[in-house]
Amino acid sequence: MGFSQGAAMAAVVASILEKGGSQDVLPTIQHPPVKFFISVSGFRMRFDKYDSLYPIRTPSMHVIGTLVIVLF
């Protein structure tokens, strides 16, 4: 689970683990894929280096809000 930049990173990590050695961001990683990830106010990484990671096929839940309430 990740929020904002953490959500974008959670998606990148999920994609790296599902692709295993067939991607070039972290080609030496050895870990089984995650079963799902949760993205809260996440976004797609817009760097050329990460284009090979999309689309992400790992199941995910995306929480997107439009209202911010601040309580004092």
MITOR-867801 format. One record per residue: residue number from 1; x, y, z of N, C-alpha, C in turn. Coordinates in nm, 2 decimals. Example, Ala and Ser with C-alpha at 12.3 -4.5 7.8 and 13.67 -1.06 7.14 Angstrom:
! MITOR-867801
{1,{1.32,-0.57,0.78},{1.23,-0.45,0.78},{1.32,-0.33,0.78}}
{2,{1.28,-0.22,0.71},{1.37,-0.11,0.71},{1.29,0.00,0.79}}
//
This chain:
! MITOR-867801
{1,{0.08,-0.12,0.00},{0.00,0.00,0.00},{0.09,0.12,0.00}}
{2,{0.05,0.22,-0.08},{0.12,0.34,-0.08},{0.03,0.46,-0.10}}
{3,{0.08,0.58,-0.06},{0.01,0.71,-0.07},{0.09,0.80,-0.16}}
{4,{0.04,0.86,-0.26},{0.10,0.96,-0.35},{0.22,0.90,-0.41}}
{5,{0.34,0.95,-0.38},{0.46,0.90,-0.44},{0.49,0.76,-0.40}}
{6,{0.45,0.72,-0.28},{0.46,0.58,-0.23},{0.37,0.49,-0.31}}
{7,{0.25,0.54,-0.35},{0.16,0.46,-0.44},{0.22,0.44,-0.57}}
{8,{0.29,0.54,-0.63},{0.35,0.53,-0.76},{0.47,0.42,-0.75}}
{9,{0.54,0.43,-0.64},{0.65,0.33,-0.61},{0.60,0.19,-0.59}}
{10,{0.48,0.18,-0.52},{0.42,0.05,-0.50},{0.39,-0.02,-0.63}}
{11,{0.33,0.06,-0.73},{0.30,0.01,-0.86},{0.43,-0.03,-0.94}}
{12,{0.53,0.05,-0.92},{0.66,0.02,-0.99},{0.72,-0.11,-0.93}}
{13,{0.72,-0.13,-0.80},{0.77,-0.25,-0.74},{0.68,-0.37,-0.78}}
{14,{0.55,-0.36,-0.78},{0.46,-0.47,-0.82},{0.50,-0.51,-0.97}}
{15,{0.52,-0.41,-1.05},{0.55,-0.44,-1.19},{0.68,-0.51,-1.21}}
{16,{0.78,-0.46,-1.13},{0.92,-0.52,-1.14},{0.91,-0.67,-1.09}}
{17,{0.83,-0.69,-0.99},{0.82,-0.83,-0.94},{0.75,-0.92,-1.03}}
{18,{0.65,-0.87,-1.10},{0.57,-0.95,-1.19},{0.65,-0.98,-1.32}}
{19,{0.74,-0.89,-1.36},{0.81,-0.91,-1.48},{0.94,-0.99,-1.46}}
{20,{0.99,-1.00,-1.33},{1.11,-1.07,-1.30},{1.23,-1.02,-1.37}}
{21,{1.30,-1.10,-1.44},{1.42,-1.06,-1.51},{1.40,-1.00,-1.65}}
{22,{1.27,-0.99,-1.69},{1.24,-0.94,-1.83},{1.23,-0.79,-1.83}}
{23,{1.27,-0.72,-1.73},{1.27,-0.57,-1.73},{1.41,-0.52,-1.70}}
{24,{1.43,-0.39,-1.73},{1.57,-0.34,-1.72},{1.59,-0.24,-1.61}}
{25,{1.49,-0.22,-1.52},{1.51,-0.13,-1.41},{1.59,-0.19,-1.30}}
{26,{1.55,-0.31,-1.25},{1.63,-0.38,-1.15},{1.64,-0.53,-1.20}}
{27,{1.73,-0.56,-1.30},{1.73,-0.69,-1.36},{1.78,-0.80,-1.27}}
{28,{1.84,-0.78,-1.15},{1.89,-0.88,-1.07},{1.80,-0.92,-0.95}}
{29,{1.68,-0.86,-0.94},{1.60,-0.89,-0.83},{1.54,-1.03,-0.84}}
{30,{1.54,-1.10,-0.72},{1.48,-1.23,-0.72},{1.38,-1.24,-0.60}}
{31,{1.25,-1.22,-0.64},{1.15,-1.22,-0.54},{1.02,-1.26,-0.61}}
{32,{0.93,-1.34,-0.54},{0.81,-1.37,-0.61},{0.72,-1.25,-0.62}}
{33,{0.62,-1.25,-0.72},{0.53,-1.14,-0.74},{0.44,-1.12,-0.62}}
{34,{0.40,-0.99,-0.60},{0.30,-0.96,-0.50},{0.16,-1.00,-0.55}}
{35,{0.07,-1.03,-0.46},{-0.07,-1.07,-0.50},{-0.15,-0.95,-0.54}}
{36,{-0.13,-0.84,-0.48},{-0.21,-0.72,-0.51},{-0.14,-0.60,-0.45}}
{37,{-0.18,-0.48,-0.49},{-0.13,-0.36,-0.42},{-0.24,-0.26,-0.41}}
{38,{-0.23,-0.16,-0.32},{-0.33,-0.06,-0.30},{-0.26,0.07,-0.32}}
{39,{-0.32,0.15,-0.41},{-0.27,0.28,-0.45},{-0.37,0.39,-0.40}}
{40,{-0.32,0.48,-0.31},{-0.40,0.59,-0.26},{-0.35,0.72,-0.32}}
{41,{-0.42,0.78,-0.41},{-0.38,0.91,-0.47},{-0.25,0.89,-0.54}}
{42,{-0.24,0.78,-0.61},{-0.11,0.75,-0.69},{-0.11,0.80,-0.83}}
{43,{0.00,0.79,-0.90},{0.01,0.83,-1.03},{0.11,0.75,-1.11}}
{44,{0.11,0.76,-1.24},{0.21,0.68,-1.32},{0.34,0.76,-1.32}}
{45,{0.45,0.69,-1.31},{0.58,0.75,-1.32},{0.61,0.79,-1.46}}
{46,{0.64,0.91,-1.49},{0.66,0.96,-1.62},{0.80,0.98,-1.66}}
{47,{0.88,0.88,-1.64},{1.02,0.88,-1.68},{1.04,0.77,-1.79}}
{48,{1.12,0.80,-1.89},{1.15,0.70,-1.99},{1.19,0.57,-1.94}}
{49,{1.27,0.57,-1.83},{1.33,0.45,-1.78},{1.22,0.36,-1.73}}
{50,{1.10,0.41,-1.69},{1.00,0.32,-1.63},{0.89,0.28,-1.73}}
{51,{0.90,0.33,-1.86},{0.80,0.29,-1.96},{0.79,0.14,-1.98}}
{52,{0.90,0.07,-1.97},{0.89,-0.07,-1.99},{0.81,-0.15,-1.88}}
{53,{0.78,-0.08,-1.77},{0.71,-0.14,-1.66},{0.56,-0.14,-1.68}}
{54,{0.51,-0.06,-1.77},{0.37,-0.05,-1.79},{0.32,-0.12,-1.92}}
{55,{0.21,-0.18,-1.92},{0.10,-0.18,-1.82},{0.13,-0.28,-1.71}}
{56,{0.07,-0.25,-1.59},{0.09,-0.34,-1.48},{-0.03,-0.43,-1.47}}
{57,{0.00,-0.56,-1.46},{-0.11,-0.66,-1.46},{-0.14,-0.71,-1.32}}
{58,{-0.06,-0.67,-1.22},{-0.09,-0.71,-1.08},{-0.22,-0.65,-1.04}}
{59,{-0.31,-0.73,-0.98},{-0.44,-0.67,-0.93},{-0.41,-0.56,-0.83}}
{60,{-0.50,-0.45,-0.84},{-0.48,-0.34,-0.76},{-0.61,-0.27,-0.73}}
{61,{-0.61,-0.19,-0.62},{-0.72,-0.11,-0.58},{-0.67,0.03,-0.58}}
{62,{-0.74,0.12,-0.65},{-0.70,0.26,-0.65},{-0.80,0.35,-0.58}}
{63,{-0.75,0.43,-0.48},{-0.84,0.52,-0.41},{-0.80,0.66,-0.45}}
{64,{-0.90,0.73,-0.51},{-0.87,0.86,-0.56},{-0.98,0.96,-0.50}}
{65,{-0.93,1.06,-0.43},{-1.02,1.15,-0.36},{-1.02,1.29,-0.43}}
{66,{-1.13,1.36,-0.42},{-1.14,1.49,-0.47},{-1.17,1.60,-0.37}}
{67,{-1.19,1.56,-0.24},{-1.22,1.65,-0.14},{-1.12,1.63,-0.02}}
{68,{-1.06,1.74,0.02},{-0.97,1.73,0.14},{-1.04,1.80,0.25}}
{69,{-1.05,1.74,0.37},{-1.11,1.80,0.49},{-1.00,1.81,0.59}}
{70,{-0.98,1.93,0.64},{-0.88,1.96,0.74},{-0.96,1.99,0.87}}
{71,{-0.93,1.91,0.98},{-1.00,1.94,1.11},{-0.89,1.99,1.20}}
{72,{-0.93,2.09,1.28},{-0.83,2.15,1.38},{-0.89,2.13,1.52}}
//
